[in-house]
């Protein structure tokens, strides 16, 4: 009987120790929200979680690039809108200037207005973005306009949105003979007709460039949404591997609590047993 009681004592204390340890572990998991905090607990899960974290980190890099492109395309769109509106003002002024009834003072006033609009265009051509980089360049890709990776194997360029030819044509307006107060007053109707043709071409170029920017802007939004989905999926998968399942842990907590209570009850009965109890 002594051997049997000793064995029961050992089984009982072992059961209590194991159950108490499991109960403490579950309580810690619930309190911290972390199911696995060491490789030794689940090496496979930790490895998978590490890979998922790398996916999330890469998506963050892509999104940073996309945010930069989003900013740059937004500024390009605004700049091109200003250029297009200034060209529209010049076009209207040139059409008005072809009215044969206008006198020299009126043509001078029109020329002054055109000169102001050209100054606006010139300022836009030398405009810099919020990071101090030129908005326009003479090269498709340079130090100020790098191609940025937005997804695995996919890049987008932040290059100029007006061709070098169009930029030079816009810049040339500064020296056009009809593009000043005095020059407009001295210009002929043929000069103004040629100027209208030039302005119409530049308007088309500015509008086409703005459409390109708009298309790229839409692509940025598409890639941002796709990268966010990848990041969210990686987050969810990593959470499933590493974080505490509250519902399961609550069930385990109740189970281990009940098992520990039962083990303690059995231990108390074993402790009460003695040789005199057996002989009685």
Secondary structure, 3 states (H helix, E strand, C coil): CHHHHHHHHHHHHHHHHHHHHHHHHHHHHHHHCECCCCHHHCHHHHHHHHHHHHHHHHHHHHHHHHHHHHHHHHHHHHHHHHHHHHHHHHHHHHHHHCCCCCCHHHHHHHHHHHHHHHHHHHHHHCCECCCCCECCCCCCCCCCCCEEEEECCEEEECCCCCCHHHHHHHHHHHHCCCCCHHHHHHCCHHHHHHHHHHHHHHHHHHHHHHHHHHHHHHHHHHHHHHHHHHHHHHHHHHHHHHECCHHHHHHHHHHHHHHHHHHHHHHHHHHHCCHHHHHC
